[in-house]
Amino acid sequence: MIGLCKRNSGNTLLWLLVSTGIASVGHSQGRTQEELKVPDPETLSVNASDGVPIRCSYYAGGFVETAGDKKDKPKVEKKPGKEVVPVILVHGWDGRRRDFDELATTLQKRGHAVIVPDLRGHGDSTTVTLPNGETKEIERDRMRSNDIAGMIRDVEACKQFLLDKNNEGEVNIEQLCVVG
């Protein structure tokens, strides 16, 4: 895997992977621990700048799961949005977003917000609606260089989604990590 992390402190992807084993404690923002739980992933679509709909799984961040008491029930605490590191996980050529379910869930339980797209021609991102209203299948084996370059637009659409979450105070886009 290749990872890119922009971190003000100069740390790298190694920080992200090591930090998944160390949960920090945040503020519960007035809610009791019993009320908090790590949310289930959400399936959504983002539109790339060329109009191709990209199906994604989004794992909301800010929920840190820690070892609970003797009842075997983990505790969940809430981190402030500006402490939430957003992560984009990008699959390989024959991959799909489901390949990252376990990693995304682990990162989410450590407080990170994670979005995982099915890049165009992969998984559930295999059709596009043309301007005339027709639906066209995106065949991965017939993709040309400009189609492959369009995958950059797919990742940019995920970044825009996270930027919107940043503007809503849910994540800190300055700490964005892209792993693929």
C-alpha positions, 0 to 999 in steps of 0.5 A: 500500500502507498499512503499519503498523509498531510500532517502538520507535525511532519508524521507519516502514514506510519503514525496513522497505522501505529495510532490505530492501536492507541485510542485517545479519549475525547469529550462526550459532549453532554451525552452519556457513554451508554447512548454513544455507539460507533455508527454503522457505515453509510452507503452514499454516492458522490459525483465526480467532476465529469458527472460519473456517480461514485458509490462509497462507504462512509464511516463517520468519525469521532467515535473512539471505542475503548475497552469497557468494564468487566461486562465485556461491553466497549465504551465509546467516547466522542472526540471533537470534530477538529481532532478527527482525521479523515481517511480516503482508502483507495482500492487496486485495479481489480478491487472494490470498496468492500475490500477495506471493510475491516480496515475501515471499521478498525480506523473508525473505532479509533476515531477516524472518519473513513470514506472508501469509494468504488472507483469508476468501472469497479464494484457498484460504480459501473454505470453513467448516465449520458447527457441524452439520458441513456445509461452506459456501462463502464467496462473496466477491461475497455477503459482508455487512458482518459477513463483511468485518469478519471479515477483521480476525479473520483478521489477528488469527489471523495475529498470534496465530501470530506471538505463538506464534513470539515465545513460542518465541523465533523473532521479536520481536512488539514489532516487528510490521509489517502491510502491506496 
